[in-house]
């Protein structure tokens, strides 16, 4: 793992603490994963959120989690 990736994971942990982060060096995408510590409620899932997110890079994972947070924020209103 590069220093950039380590700093990005640290940033993800502080910004999105409800998730556990994993890196898998398996052939093919996705490589970076976020798994929620606690399952989402059915109404949150109906809004389009998921308990597991996987992307090919940490940067793309960070963007997916930011979008995920937007969905959760909109579903509260």
ABEGO torsion letter per residue (X at the ends): XBAAAAAAAAAAAAABAABBBBBBBBBEOBABBBBBABBBBAAAAAAGBBABBBBABAAAAAAAAAAAAAAAAAAAX
